[in-house]
Amino acid sequence: MNSSPLSPPISTATYPPEFQQLLREKTENFAGRKFVFSAISDFLNSHSRGYFTIVGTPGCGKSSILAQYVTAHPRSIYYNAGVEGKNRAEDFLASVCTQLIDKYLAANGETSEILNLKSQLQNLESHDGSWFLSLLLQQISDKLNDRQKLIIVIDSVDAIARTSQPPSSNLFYLPRYLGDRTYFILARRPFLREKSGLLIETPSQTLDLRDYPAQNREDALNYIQQYLSTAPDLTQPEFCQQLATVSENNFMYLSQTLPAINENSHPDANLGESSLVSELPPGLAAYYQNHWLRMRGEGLSEVDLSVLNVLVKSATGLSVSAISNIIDQDEYDVEKALDNWIEFLNKQEIAGEICYSLYHNSFREWLGKQSILES
């Protein structure tokens, strides 16, 4: 049996306990993504404040990128709304405000001031948290010198339970305006601009990982080669290239299938026999099940099911008009269904038309086996 190479120990002690194991897991065997870190650095150095958002389909490595960033910058504030039970505004405010007090105010502030702030925080209603967060950010901003930056990193901002706050407010009550030297780095799945959930009037930049296919391919290959470095029979260039192609540069897919491939390999393994796993790993199946529950929501209409069946049967992108013709339904209803699933779709221009497909072939194949579609 082969085992993956051991990564050097990573210190996560400065972050809340509920995130420490996740940070260690997400940074294990981390490889590449230099183009993302360069873009973040350029933004921080080019603007006095602002929001930097990483957008990408499920499993493309957003969480690992942010985990790697915060472990390299332990003074930053970290929150992950994708962790079970952490997708409500009040949980976010309590965690982030506590980190802000402990990391930036407790070291220099009076004990009585810190105790007073923590007492206020404990007694806050969630809808009052917005002003309290803004107050803390401003207090810290005023204390920073020109070379210091306050950086708050939030993963999975789109995982929020929107019922936990008024629909007109920013996701997690994030500030509309920011003081100098204050930055938010966010990660989220694809979204419709009009449904971003954020109204901000401060410098901002979005980096969509889908716009960097060559860099994603290179990083996926590096990840594969690094993981399989203890199995020379599996590091043949043609095998790594084949696996990168099948993975569609998706790191969740790789992180789940590589252990199975590594486990089942042997020195005289034939490339064709060891190139793919025979069954979907349980972790990946559970991941897709979570997607399905989000897509299904409160239930699917007949049009929804018809659109989904078309997507499941097509490995290539289809336009709204093409799908409408196939199922004989109004284009408006087709587009509405697609908009509801935008986080799970690839959206690309083909022959002058915007076309849609499910974000990964293995997810498409898994969906095709679900009994609700068969009915």
Secondary structure, DSSP 8 states (H G I E B T S, - for coil): ------------TTS-HHHHHHHHHHHTT----HHHHHHHHHHHHH-SSEEEEEE--TTSSHHHHHHHHHHH-TTSEEEETTSTT--SHHHHHHHHHHHHIIIIITTTS-HHHHHHHHHHHHT--GGGHHHHHHHHHHHHHHH--TT--EEEEEE-GGG--GGGS-TTS-GGG--SS--TTEEEEEEE----GGG------S-EEEEEGGG-HHHHHHHHHHHHHHHTTT-GGG--HHHHHHHHHHHTT-HHHHHHHHHHHHHH--TT--HHHHSS-SS--HHHHHHHHHHHHHHHTT---HHHHHHHHHHHH-SS-EEHHHHHHHHT--HHHHHHHHHHTGGGEEEEEETTEEEEEES-HHHHHHHHT-HHHH-
